[in-house]
Amino acid sequence: MSNKLLELQNLKTSFRIEDKYYAAVDDVSITVNKNEVLGIVGESGSGKSALAFSVMGLHNRAKIEGNIVFKGKNIANSKPSHLNKIRGDAMAMIFQDPLTALNPLMKIGDQIAETLILHRPNMSNKERTEHVIELLNMVGIPRPVYVYEQFPHELSGGMRQRVVIAIAIANRPELLIADEPTTALDVTIQAQILDLIRTLKNEMHAGIILITHDLGVVAEMADRVAVMYAGQIVEIADVHTLFEKSKHPYTRSLLNSVPAEGQDKLHVIQGIVPGLKNLPRKGCRFSHRIPWVDPSHHEENPELHEVAPGHFVRCTCYKHFYFPDETKEVHIHGNPRG
Amino acid sequence: MWKFVVRRLLITFPQLILLSLIIFLMAQAMPGDALTGLVDPNLSFEAKEELREKLGLNAPWHVKYAEWVSGVVQGDFGESFRFKMPVTELLEQRLWNSFLLGVMTLVFTYVIAIPLGIISGRYNDTILDSSITGYTYIGFATPLFIFALIMLFVFGYQLQWFPTSGSVAPGLQPGSMEYILSKFNHLLLPALSMALIQTVSTVQYLRSEIVDTKQREFVITARAKGASESRVYNKHILRNSLLPIAAFFGYEISFLITGTLFVEQIFAYPGMGLLFLESINLRDYSVVNAVVLLFGAAAIFGALLSDIILSIVDPRIRIK
């Protein structure tokens, strides 16, 4: 069997707004290999979470087109009963907000035990409790026997995120999707959680999809990076290439908006990601945020071009992209987040 | 948790004292006193004053209040001037009847509300949900006294499925099987009339709670664990949605009291509500006081009960 764990083939996830479907994830094709961290970056609203939810089959009323090939089988649009055998077992997810991701009325231990009950029904109660306590230990929760009996509101955000992670890794998943696992946490806890995810990856050799808008996290954790904009992948490359030889205007703008030491001016990308309804469906989707680039440089129907082995860039406008001087006049206000 | 229950219990005492004070002062403010109805109206003013002085009716209000309360604590609500018997004795029969009616109504209320609320919330915006919601709107719009009359007319007089008045058929031996069945039979129609109307708020409450809880993130976590839809509903959504219903339970008791006022009158069911209305009409103040005090106390204990139930089901409420 090949090294491929997950392969998305032309995945398109659309939501209905007033009787019309709009694609939040548009023609995404990526692969995740075993023992690899694929970072997915992009602004809010670029479709990162929609992508993750599509893979897990967690969208309620979405139209999913294309293939989601997991371990050689297409699981796109499969029955919930079939998905339920995979979810929480071979494929698991870490959620963004640990404060809301846990059931407020269930003991911590029981919430972790539930995923074991579902996927390992033959486990005895004693074994299960022991395993839960071992998991709590693994994710670095002190006094696991005591925490087992506690309720979510009695734990801090960092501790709750550890519990969410414990739930995700309970059955040693082969694919772990981490949807902005550190966004809701403060910086010191962020580092601890990232360390934890890295340790788990090294121990379990799982494939990990790490979704984030934090380029620092990507640089630290990812092997390969896909940059998403308005539902599309605009650039995909290994992490070194992406940070050193990025091509797409959006990637370069993102990298340029990270404050560096000794810098007193910050690049700001003009405008915002357009909403699902107003998304330009033709031409380069990033074009209206770089209006100084001549329209003729954009492709009419932008596609991913392989500019170097394993390095893909959408649209040809990157060849003509430059940073205009005036954007450098924007001063840093307050304390921008890296 | 016990600490919480004890603390919550302690709070009810000042509530009860305040309640008794308000009732007492309102009774004082009403025209006439216990004497007015008892003595010959032809008695001279001076003679009445003398009697008043003797009976302690001219004492300052706090002295009279203390006397009344000490009586109440010992179970002595005074004498009913209409029935010429101690109020306590009078209440005993009525209280039992109203209690049975209340329990029966609550049982019906929840037996109707919980399945309807769950179906409506789980399959929201389907035809099933629309018809249930439609019923709740009709229920909201229908006054209980009209609905009870219609029920009485249709099932009592036209179809003759149920007895139309009283709490038990006459001539039966208390404690016998026939007696119990007859009691039950007399309860059904009034309880059902009240429940069908009062349940609608609980149905709507449960529905909106389920619709709300459905969209919370821990539900997604549960699905991501691989839990089936029915497990997600039974283990995660339902329990979280039932919390406010538990909180609502106490108020349900207050509604129940209001309900019994109408329903007991319409079905001529000899309970507290009917006694209350009759006593007001006949200015039987000692009975009115006692009934209002018991209604008030029932509402306070209802709230207490809700809080205790809530502390059992919601770990966040327990105080360490």
Interface residues (C-beta under 8 A of the other chain):
Chain A: M56 L58 P80 S81 L83 N84 K85 I86 R87 G88 D89 A92 M93 F95 D97 T100 A101 L102 N103 P104 L105 M106 Q111 E114 T115 L118 H119 F151 H153 V164 I167 A168
Chain B: R216 E217 F218 I220 T221 A222 R223 A224 K225 G226 A227 S228 E229 R231 K235 H236 R239 N240 L243 V313 D314 P315 R316
